[in-house]
Amino acid sequence: MTPMDKHAVELLGQALDVAAFADSFLDKSLRKRMEETRRGSVEEYCALLARDAREGEEFLAALHINYSEFFRNSLTFATLEHIVLPALIQRKRNAKHKEIRIWSTACAAGQEAYSLAILLEELLGGAKTDINYRIFATDRSETQLDAARRGQYAATAVGNLNLRRLRQWFTTHGETYTVKPELRKNIDFSVFDLLSGQLSSPRASIFGDFDLVFCANLLFYYKPPYQKTILDKADNTLARDGVLVVGETERSILINHGNLEVYPQSAIYNRKQNERASDDEN
């Protein structure tokens, strides 16, 4: 960052609690709000924050990115569909405990959770299967969770879905696509703050023990200590052979954290190595 950028972040930090966010992301968000509020300098904008609580709310809301897509990162989802999930299903069939447990940690409007439900429904073959699954989809925004529960999307939001899946899993009304009830039945939507020290996993999950945890396209918005907090929480809630899924641009963060990529370029990782070693000793 330039000296002016650092000064901007320092001033912003005096007005709002933004310590967790990466400086580059803060600076970009700050410049955008300055433009939208027609403030010519950082000092002018911070003066606005000091006297206008609503603008503070607007800025904090802008920091919580809610953008998502169905089947975002095609390589990751292809690896899940053709390798990871079939292997997991086979392990469950050979085990006493036959429930697949997945945590979507920042589900936004639900696209990620519904994408996973589509894959599992197709791979398990519907109601005739002996395997159950539960997806615990969380977000810190109740507004986003309400949208996820409704499962209604504009035509522009379903571009990654092929025609067969659209016909099978959605009803249409004009330009609106609505998720069918049978796709929602195994998804639990709830509020959860990944940076909170009060809970290690969603309340509905009771004990974690997830086969997959998704932290995709989230980590790069935070500073390294907060990335570590999120990843440690994810690692600690994974089952013995569970995997952690991140965004394709976040792969270096996972490598630095001590996780190993399951398949090259997939953004799918094993649990942190020291934790796997501890399990092996037990």
C-alpha positions in Angstrom: 0.0 0.0 0.0 1.1 3.6 -0.5 1.6 5.9 2.5 -1.7 7.6 1.8 -3.4 4.3 1.7 -2.0 3.3 5.1 -3.1 6.7 6.5 -6.6 6.1 5.1 -6.9 2.7 6.8 -5.6 4.2 10.1 -8.2 6.9 10.0 -10.9 4.4 9.1 -9.9 2.1 12.0 -10.4 5.0 14.4 -14.0 5.3 13.2 -15.1 1.7 12.8 -14.0 -1.8 14.0 -12.3 -3.0 10.9 -9.2 -4.7 12.4 -9.9 -8.1 10.8 -10.0 -7.0 7.2 -7.0 -6.9 4.8 -5.7 -3.4 4.2 -5.9 -3.6 0.4 -9.6 -4.7 0.7 -10.3 -1.9 3.2 -8.7 0.7 1.0 -10.7 -0.4 -2.1 -13.9 -0.3 -0.1 -13.0 3.1 1.3 -12.3 4.6 -2.1 -15.6 3.2 -3.4 -17.7 4.7 -0.5 -15.8 8.0 -0.9 -16.8 8.1 -4.6 -20.4 7.2 -3.8 -20.7 9.8 -1.1 -18.8 12.4 -3.1 -16.1 13.0 -0.5 -12.8 14.3 -1.9 -10.5 13.1 0.8 -10.1 10.4 3.5 -10.5 13.1 6.2 -13.8 14.3 4.8 -15.1 10.8 4.6 -14.1 9.9 8.1 -15.7 13.1 9.3 -18.9 11.9 7.7 -18.6 8.6 9.5 -18.2 10.4 12.8 -21.5 12.2 12.5 -23.6 9.8 10.4 -24.2 6.3 11.9 -26.1 5.2 8.8 -23.0 5.7 6.7 -21.1 3.6 9.2 -23.6 0.8 8.7 -23.4 1.2 4.9 -19.6 0.9 5.0 -19.6 -2.2 7.3 -22.3 -3.8 5.0 -20.0 -3.2 2.0 -17.2 -5.1 3.7 -19.3 -8.3 3.9 -19.1 -9.5 0.4 -22.2 -11.6 -0.5 -21.4 -12.4 -4.1 -21.6 -16.1 -5.0 -22.4 -18.4 -7.9 -23.8 -21.9 -8.5 -20.9 -24.3 -9.1 -18.4 -21.6 -8.7 -14.9 -22.8 -9.7 -15.7 -25.5 -12.2 -12.5 -27.5 -11.5 -13.2 -27.7 -7.8 -16.8 -28.9 -8.4 -15.8 -31.4 -11.1 -13.3 -32.9 -8.7 -15.9 -33.1 -6.0 -18.5 -34.7 -8.4 -16.2 -37.3 -10.0 -13.6 -38.1 -7.3 -14.1 -36.7 -3.8 -17.9 -37.3 -3.2 -18.0 -40.8 -4.9 -15.1 -41.9 -2.6 -16.8 -40.4 0.4 -20.1 -42.1 -0.4 -18.3 -45.5 -0.7 -16.6 -45.0 2.6 -19.9 -44.2 4.2 -21.5 -47.3 2.8 -18.7 -49.4 4.3 -19.1 -47.6 7.7 -21.6 -47.8 10.5 -22.3 -44.1 10.5 -23.9 -43.4 7.1 -24.4 -39.6 7.2 -22.5 -37.2 5.1 -22.0 -33.9 6.9 -21.0 -30.7 5.1 -20.5 -27.1 6.4 -20.8 -24.2 4.0 -19.3 -21.5 6.2 -20.2 -18.3 4.2 -23.2 -19.4 2.2 -24.4 -15.9 1.1 -27.7 -16.4 -0.8 -27.4 -20.2 -0.8 -25.8 -21.0 -4.2 -23.0 -23.0 -2.8 -25.2 -25.1 -0.5 -27.7 -25.8 -3.2 -24.9 -26.8 -5.7 -23.7 -29.3 -3.2 -27.2 -30.6 -2.6 -27.6 -31.1 -6.4 -24.4 -33.2 -6.5 -25.4 -35.3 -3.6 -28.9 -35.9 -4.8 -27.6 -37.0 -8.2 -24.8 -39.2 -6.8 -26.9 -40.8 -4.1 -29.8 -41.5 -6.4 -32.6 -39.9 -4.4 -34.8 -41.5 -1.8 -33.7 -45.0 -2.4 -30.2 -44.5 -1.0 -29.0 -45.9 2.3 -26.8 -42.7 2.8 -28.2 -39.5 4.4 -26.6 -36.1 4.1 -26.9 -32.8 5.9 -25.6 -29.4 4.8 -25.1 -26.8 7.5 -25.1 -23.5 5.6 -24.1 -20.4 7.7 -23.6 -16.7 7.2 -23.3 -13.7 9.5 -26.0 -11.9 7.6 -29.6 -12.8 8.4 -30.7 -10.9 5.2 -28.6 -13.2 3.1 -29.9 -16.3 5.0 -33.5 -15.2 4.3 -32.6 -15.0 0.6 -31.0 -18.5 0.8 -34.0 -20.0 2.4 -36.3 -18.5 -0.3 -34.0 -20.0 -2.9 -35.2 -17.6 -5.6 -32.7 -16.5 -8.3 -32.8 -14.3 -11.4 -32.0 -15.8 -14.8 -28.6 -14.1 -14.7 -27.7 -16.0 -11.5 -28.2 -19.5 -12.9 -25.9 -19.3 -15.9 -23.6 -22.0 -14.6 -26.4 -24.6 -14.4 -27.1 -26.8 -17.4 -30.6 -27.1 -18.8 -31.2 -30.6 -17.3 -30.4 -29.4 -13.8 -32.5 -26.3 -14.2 -35.5 -28.4 -15.2 -35.0 -31.0 -12.5 -34.2 -28.8 -9.5 -36.0 -25.4 -10.2 -39.4 -24.1 -11.0 -39.7 -21.0 -13.2 -42.0 -18.0 -13.1 -41.1 -15.5 -15.7 -37.4 -14.8 -15.2 -37.3 -16.1 -11.6 -35.9 -19.6 -10.8 -36.9 -21.1 -7.5 -35.3 -24.1 -5.8 -37.6 -27.1 -5.5 -38.5 -28.1 -1.9 -36.8 -31.5 -2.2 -33.5 -29.8 -2.7 -33.9 -27.8 0.5 -34.9 -30.7 2.8 -31.4 -31.5 4.0 -30.0 -28.0 4.3 -30.0 -26.1 7.7 -29.5 -22.3 7.3 -28.3 -20.4 10.4 -26.4 -17.4 11.6 -22.7 -18.0 12.4 -19.7 -15.7 12.9 -16.5 -17.4 11.9 -14.5 -15.0 14.0 -16.5 -15.5 17.2 -14.8 -17.4 19.9 -18.1 -18.6 21.4 -18.8 -21.6 19.1 -16.6 -23.8 17.0 -19.4 -25.0 14.6 -23.1 -24.3 13.9 -25.4 -25.1 16.8 -27.5 -27.4 14.7 -24.4 -29.5 13.9 -23.9 -30.2 17.6 -20.4 -31.6 17.4 -19.0 -30.7 13.9 -17.3 -33.8 12.5 -17.7 -32.6 9.0 -16.7 -34.6 5.9 -16.4 -31.3 3.9 -16.0 -27.7 5.1 -16.3 -24.9 2.5 -14.4 -21.7 3.2 -14.3 -20.6 -0.4 -13.7 -17.0 -1.6 -13.7 -15.7 1.9 -10.1 -15.8 3.3 -8.5 -13.2 1.1 -10.7 -10.5 2.6 -9.0 -10.9 6.0 -5.6 -10.3 7.5 -3.4 -13.4 8.1 -4.1 -13.8 11.9 -7.8 -13.8 11.2 -7.3 -16.2 8.2 -5.6 -18.5 10.7 -8.5 -18.2 13.2 -11.0 -19.3 10.5 -8.8 -22.1 9.2 -8.1 -23.4 12.6 -11.8 -23.5 13.3 -12.4 -25.4 10.1 -9.6 -27.9 10.7 -10.8 -28.6 14.2 -14.4 -29.4 13.0 -13.3 -31.7 10.2 -13.8 -35.5 10.5 -10.7 -37.7 10.4 -10.7 -38.0 6.6 -12.5 -34.7 6.0 -11.4 -32.1 3.4 -11.4 -28.3 3.3 -12.4 -26.4 0.2 -11.3 -22.9 -0.6 -11.3 -20.5 -3.6 -8.8 -21.1 -6.4 -7.1 -17.7 -5.5 -6.7 -18.8 -1.9 -4.5 -21.9 -2.4 -1.3 -20.2 -1.2 -3.1 -19.3 2.1 -3.8 -23.0 2.7 -0.3 -24.1 1.8 1.2 -21.6 4.3 -1.3 -22.9 6.9 0.1 -26.4 6.6 -2.6 -28.1 4.6 -1.9 -30.3 1.6 -3.9 -30.1 -1.6 -5.7 -33.4 -2.4 -5.6 -33.0 -6.2 -3.4 -30.4 -8.1 -5.2 -27.1 -8.7 -8.4 -28.4 -7.1 -8.4 -26.0 -4.1 -9.4 -29.1 -2.0 -7.2 -29.7 1.0 -6.6 -32.3 3.7 -6.7 -31.3 7.3 -3.6 -29.6 8.7 -0.8 -32.1 8.9 0.0 -31.8 12.7 -3.7 -32.5 13.5 -3.7 -35.6 11.2 -0.5 -36.8 12.9 -2.2 -36.4 16.3 -5.2 -38.4 15.2 -2.9 -41.2 14.0 -1.2 -41.4 17.3 -4.6 -41.8 19.0 
